[in-house]
Amino acid sequence: MDPWLQPFSRPFSRRSTSPRKDSRPASPRDSTPTSPIDSKQTSPQKESRTMNGLLSPEFIPVSRSNSDASPRSSTSGRRESILEVVKNRLRSSSNASMASNKSQAVDFSDVENWFNGFRQYNRLISISTSTQPVPTKEIEKASKVLSKNCGGQFIHGIPESVFDIALLWCPAGILERSNPEEPSWSWSGYTGTVNFPFDPTSCPDIYKLPRGEGSWFRSEIKHFTVGPSDHKQRYTVRRDRKSSALRVDYQTPFDTPHGSYPSIESDTLHFSASTISAERFDVKQIEHNGKAIPCSHLINDKDQACGVIMDYESSLLTTHHEGDWEYVLLSRNLWREPSPDNRRPSLNTMHPSGTPIWDGERFLWDAHVGECDEEHFAVGDWKMLNVMLIKWVDNGKNAERVAIARIHEDAWNARSPRQKEIVLK
């Protein structure tokens, strides 16, 4: 079977009938398989469609003849030549302290702006979510200090001042939805470890750039509001546009104030965004040192690697499928080549530019994920788009977050994106 391509089941198109193994780490709650795909298989699967047009597995007998080879085997040589993990020859992992965040207290007392504020928030959440239960009192205390010193409120654990960046939280291991009272778009609704791999305040290759080089981060959303369907009762998320320390570009010069505080229905997030269908994309699990990491390659309908999705392939396969799935454009990060002058900081939340690799304890400093097939997708400062994979529920009335992903701009535009009103619960 083509080493880059593994079938991504419903609602994406199935590319292969070869059996697969679950490559994600075991979850404490994984006592029984949740899908036929997760159990040991002796038969490949045949496609059949449900009434809503989605693919459902159907078993067919195994043929032991040599004709069972994947039809994509002719491209395997090309795929093997593309590195999934790119080593950075300009930096060494041995030239830095290996101190862990767990041994370093997070101090918010001297924080005066959201550049340092979000960096500390990142550390706190990355540490706190690794323990069960989450120390709510510590997070509440930190939230009050950050709101007082830096401004803005917290909405389900997400700081509104840096809302675009904070929405890009990703799993650092197996996540399980544990609190249905919390929205799918916040880490507060899950049990498991999370991190922030696209935080520009924790990327020395970016935040050390001269101010003359402009912004580090671009939002693609004009406004976020939270609350019920009635516009008059919603609260406008007030993002920090005044801080000179945060070099973020926004679509509009200001967020029109509405509402003084998020309502009890603030679990519903409203915004307008560019979207594409998730149909005809495949995923392929990425491994580092023989171990699956919470990151998979996105493969388009031309068999080209066009981005990454920040989760285990098997977690995506076992996610409950109800309605249509789409990718929603949120933002962009500036990309820069790793600088050999930047020594690795001691904090384990610091990471290189692009898509970094979490090894279970920290982000690697001397390697990153090769996001795209550079033969077809050119590298560029703003070429990679930060998107959210969503699934529509309640007969298409509302949506829920599935994962964060990054897709190359050219692959995105090739899918004829459409502007939509998103109601995210």
C-alpha positions in Angstrom: 0.0 0.0 0.0 1.2 3.5 -0.7 3.1 4.5 2.5 1.7 8.0 2.4 -2.0 7.2 2.0 -4.2 5.6 4.5 -8.0 5.6 4.0 -9.9 8.4 5.8 -13.4 7.1 6.3 -16.6 8.9 6.3 -17.3 11.6 5.2 -14.2 11.8 3.1 -13.8 9.6 -0.1 -12.3 6.2 0.6 -9.1 5.6 -1.5 -8.2 2.1 -0.6 -9.7 -1.2 0.6 -6.5 -2.3 2.5 -7.0 -3.1 6.2 -5.4 -0.7 8.7 -4.2 -0.8 12.3 -5.0 1.6 15.0 -1.8 3.7 15.4 -2.8 6.0 18.2 -1.7 5.5 21.8 -4.1 3.6 24.0 -6.6 5.7 25.9 -7.4 4.7 29.5 -11.0 4.4 28.3 -10.3 2.2 25.3 -11.7 -1.0 26.7 -13.6 -1.9 23.6 -13.3 -0.9 20.0 -15.6 1.9 19.0 -15.6 1.1 15.3 -14.9 -1.9 13.1 -11.9 0.0 11.9 -10.4 0.0 15.4 -10.6 -3.7 15.9 -8.4 -6.4 14.3 -9.6 -7.0 10.8 -9.3 -10.0 8.6 -11.2 -8.4 5.7 -10.8 -5.2 3.9 -13.8 -2.9 3.6 -16.1 -2.2 0.7 -17.9 1.1 0.3 -21.6 1.4 0.7 -23.6 4.6 1.1 -26.1 5.5 3.8 -29.2 7.5 3.1 -27.4 10.8 3.7 -24.7 9.9 1.2 -21.9 9.1 3.7 -19.7 6.0 3.4 -20.4 3.1 5.7 -18.2 0.0 6.1 -19.2 -3.2 4.5 -17.0 -6.3 4.8 -16.0 -8.4 1.8 -14.0 -11.7 1.7 -10.2 -11.4 1.6 -8.4 -12.5 -1.5 -4.9 -13.8 -1.0 -3.7 -13.4 -4.5 -1.0 -10.9 -5.6 -3.7 -8.8 -7.3 -4.7 -7.3 -4.0 -2.0 -4.6 -4.3 -3.2 -1.1 -3.8 -3.8 0.7 -7.1 -1.7 3.5 -5.7 1.5 1.5 -5.4 2.8 3.1 -8.6 3.2 6.4 -6.7 4.8 4.9 -3.6 8.4 5.8 -4.8 7.5 9.4 -5.1 5.8 9.5 -1.7 8.7 7.8 0.1 11.0 10.6 -1.3 9.0 13.2 0.6 10.1 13.5 4.2 7.3 13.5 6.8 9.6 14.8 9.5 12.1 17.5 8.4 15.4 17.6 10.4 16.9 21.1 10.8 20.6 20.9 10.1 21.2 24.4 11.4 20.2 23.6 14.9 21.0 20.9 17.4 18.8 19.5 20.1 21.8 19.2 22.4 22.5 23.0 22.8 19.7 23.8 25.1 18.4 23.2 28.6 15.9 20.3 28.8 14.0 21.7 31.8 10.3 20.8 31.9 7.4 23.2 32.4 6.2 20.9 35.1 9.1 22.1 37.3 8.7 25.7 36.6 5.9 27.7 38.3 3.8 29.9 36.1 4.0 33.5 37.4 1.4 36.0 36.2 2.3 38.8 38.7 4.6 40.8 36.3 2.6 40.2 33.1 1.5 43.6 31.6 0.4 42.7 28.1 -1.0 39.9 26.0 2.4 39.0 24.4 3.7 37.7 27.7 0.2 37.0 29.0 -0.6 34.5 26.3 2.8 32.8 26.6 2.1 32.3 30.3 -1.5 31.2 29.6 -0.1 28.7 27.1 2.2 27.2 29.7 -0.6 27.0 32.3 -3.1 25.3 30.1 -0.5 22.9 28.7 0.5 21.9 32.2 -3.0 21.9 33.7 -4.7 19.7 31.2 -2.2 17.0 31.6 -3.6 16.3 35.1 -7.1 15.1 35.9 -9.1 16.9 36.9 -8.0 20.3 35.7 -7.2 22.6 38.6 -10.1 25.0 38.0 -9.2 27.3 40.9 -5.7 27.9 39.6 -7.0 28.7 36.1 -9.7 31.0 37.5 -7.1 32.8 39.6 -4.8 33.2 36.6 -7.7 34.4 34.4 -8.6 37.2 36.9 -5.0 38.4 37.0 -4.6 38.4 33.2 -7.9 40.2 32.8 -6.8 42.8 35.3 -3.3 43.3 34.0 -3.8 42.8 30.2 -7.5 43.5 29.7 -10.4 41.5 28.3 -12.5 38.7 29.6 -12.4 34.9 29.3 -15.1 32.9 27.5 -15.1 29.2 28.4 -11.4 29.5 29.3 -10.5 31.3 26.0 -9.1 34.8 26.4 -11.1 37.1 24.1 -8.2 39.5 23.6 -6.2 36.8 21.7 -9.2 34.8 20.6 -7.9 33.9 17.1 -4.7 32.4 18.5 -6.3 30.7 21.4 -8.8 28.9 19.2 -5.9 27.0 17.6 -5.4 24.7 20.7 -4.5 21.2 19.6 -4.4 17.8 21.3 -1.0 16.7 22.7 -2.4 13.2 23.2 -5.7 11.4 23.2 -8.6 13.8 24.0 -12.0 12.7 25.1 -15.1 14.9 25.2 -15.9 14.9 28.9 -18.1 18.0 29.6 -21.1 18.5 27.3 -21.8 21.8 29.1 -18.7 23.3 27.6 -18.5 24.1 23.8 -16.6 21.9 21.4 -14.4 24.9 20.4 -12.8 25.2 23.9 -10.3 22.9 25.5 -12.4 23.1 28.7 -14.9 20.5 27.3 -12.3 17.8 27.0 -10.2 15.5 29.2 -6.6 15.1 28.0 -3.5 17.1 27.2 -3.5 20.1 24.9 -1.0 22.5 23.6 -0.6 25.6 21.3 1.7 24.7 18.4 0.9 27.8 16.4 1.4 30.4 19.2 3.6 33.1 17.8 4.5 34.4 21.3 6.2 31.0 21.9 8.1 30.8 18.6 11.5 32.5 18.8 12.0 32.3 15.0 9.0 34.6 14.7 8.8 36.9 17.8 12.5 37.8 17.5 12.0 39.2 14.0 12.6 43.0 13.6 9.5 45.1 14.0 10.0 46.4 10.5 9.1 43.0 9.1 5.5 43.5 10.1 2.9 41.2 11.6 3.3 37.6 12.8 -0.3 36.6 12.6 -3.4 37.4 10.4 -7.0 36.8 11.4 -9.3 35.9 8.5 -12.5 36.6 10.6 -14.1 40.0 10.8 -16.0 39.5 14.0 -16.8 36.8 16.5 -20.0 36.9 18.6 -21.2 34.6 21.3 -24.8 34.0 22.5 -28.2 33.0 21.2 -29.6 33.3 17.6 -31.0 36.8 18.4 -28.3 39.3 17.3 -29.4 41.8 20.0 -28.6 39.4 22.8 -25.1 38.4 21.6 -21.8 39.5 23.0 -19.1 40.7 20.6 -15.7 39.2 21.3 -13.3 42.1 21.9 -9.9 41.3 20.5 -6.9 43.3 21.5 -6.0 45.5 18.5 -4.1 48.2 20.4 -1.2 46.2 21.9 2.1 47.0 20.1 3.6 43.8 21.5 1.0 41.6 19.6 1.7 42.0 15.9 -1.6 40.7 14.7 -3.5 41.9 11.5 -7.3 41.9 11.6 -9.9 42.1 8.8 -11.5 45.2 10.3 -10.0 48.1 12.4 -12.2 47.3 15.4 -14.8 45.0 16.9 -18.1 46.7 17.2 -19.0 46.5 20.9 -22.2 44.8 21.7 -23.1 43.5 25.2 -21.2 44.1 28.4 -20.6 40.4 29.3 -21.1 37.0 27.7 -24.5 35.5 28.4 -25.2 32.1 29.8 -25.6 31.0 26.2 -22.0 32.0 25.3 -21.3 28.4 24.4 -22.5 29.2 20.9 -20.0 31.0 18.7 -21.1 32.9 15.6 -18.9 34.2 12.7 -18.8 34.4 8.9 -15.9 32.5 7.2 -14.6 31.0 4.0 -15.3 27.2 3.8 -14.6 24.2 1.6 -16.0 20.7 1.7 -14.0 18.0 3.5 -15.0 15.5 0.8 -12.2 13.9 -1.3 -9.4 14.5 1.3 -7.5 11.6 2.8 -5.4 11.5 5.9 -2.1 9.6 6.7 -0.8 9.2 10.2 2.6 10.8 10.8 5.1 9.0 13.1 8.3 10.2 14.7 10.8 7.7 15.9 8.4 4.9 15.2 5.6 6.4 17.4 2.4 8.1 16.2 2.1 11.8 17.0 -1.1 13.8 17.1 -0.7 15.0 13.6 -1.6 13.5 10.2 -1.0 14.5 6.6 -3.9 15.8 4.4 -3.9 14.3 0.9 -6.0 15.9 -1.8 -7.8 14.2 -4.6 -4.6 14.4 -6.8 -2.6 12.3 -4.3 -0.7 15.3 -3.2 0.2 16.2 0.4 -1.4 19.6 0.9 -1.3 20.1 4.6 -1.7 18.6 8.1 -4.5 17.9 10.5 -3.7 18.0 14.2 -4.9 14.7 15.5 -4.3 11.0 15.3 -5.8 9.4 12.1 -7.5 6.8 14.3 -9.2 9.5 16.4 -10.6 11.1 13.3 -11.8 7.7 12.0 -13.7 6.9 15.2 -15.4 10.4 15.5 -19.1 10.1 15.3 -20.3 11.1 11.8 -23.7 12.8 11.6 -23.8 15.4 8.9 -21.6 17.2 6.4 -18.0 18.0 7.3 -16.2 21.2 6.2 -13.0 23.1 6.7 -13.4 26.7 7.9 -10.7 29.3 7.4 -9.6 31.0 10.6 -6.2 32.6 10.3 -2.6 32.5 9.0 0.8 32.3 10.7 3.9 33.9 9.3 6.5 31.3 8.4 10.3 31.7 8.6 13.2 29.4 8.2 14.7 28.3 11.5 17.5 30.6 12.6 20.7 29.0 13.7 21.2 32.0 16.1 18.2 31.1 18.2 19.2 28.8 20.9 16.5 26.5 22.3 14.7 28.1 25.3 14.2 26.0 28.4 10.4 26.2 28.3 8.9 23.1 26.6 6.1 25.1 25.0 8.6 26.9 22.8 8.7 25.7 19.2 10.0 26.3 15.7 8.0 27.9 12.9 5.6 25.8 10.8 4.0 22.7 12.3 6.2 21.6 15.3 6.4 18.1 16.7 5.3 17.3 20.3 7.3 14.4 21.6 5.1 13.8 24.7 7.0 16.2 27.0 8.0 19.2 24.8 8.2 20.5 21.2 11.2 19.4 19.3 13.6 22.2 18.5 15.6 20.6 15.6 12.8 19.1 13.6 9.3 19.9 12.2 6.6 18.3 10.1 7.0 18.5 6.3 3.6 20.0 5.7 3.2 19.8 1.9 4.5 18.2 -1.3 6.8 21.1 -2.3 6.9 19.7 -5.9 3.3 21.0 -6.2 2.9 23.6 -3.4 5.4 26.4 -3.1 6.7 27.4 0.3 5.9 31.0 1.3 5.6 33.4 4.2 1.8 33.2 4.4 1.0 30.2 2.3 -0.3 27.9 5.0 -3.9 28.5 6.3 -5.1 27.7 9.8 -8.4 26.1 9.4 -10.9 24.2 11.6 -12.5 21.0 10.6 -16.2 21.1 11.6 -19.1 18.7 11.4 -22.7 20.0 11.0 -25.2 18.7 13.5 -28.8 19.2 14.3 -29.8 18.8 10.6 -27.2 21.4 9.6 -28.4 24.1 12.0 -25.2 24.0 14.2 -21.6 22.8 13.9 -19.1 21.3 16.2 -15.3 21.4 16.1 -13.5 18.2 15.1 -9.9 19.3 14.7 -7.5 22.1 13.8 -5.7 21.7 10.4 -3.4 23.6 8.1 -4.0 23.6 4.4 -1.9 25.2 1.6 -3.5 28.3 0.1 -3.3 26.8 -3.5 -5.1 23.6 -2.4 -7.7 25.7 -0.6 -8.4 27.9 -3.6 -8.6 24.9 -5.9 -11.7 23.8 -4.0 -13.7 26.9 -4.8 -14.3 28.2 -1.2 -17.6 29.7 -0.2 -18.5 32.2 2.5 -20.8 30.8 5.2 -22.3 31.8 8.5 -20.9 29.4 11.1 -22.8 28.6 14.3 -20.4 26.6 16.4 -21.4 24.9 19.6 
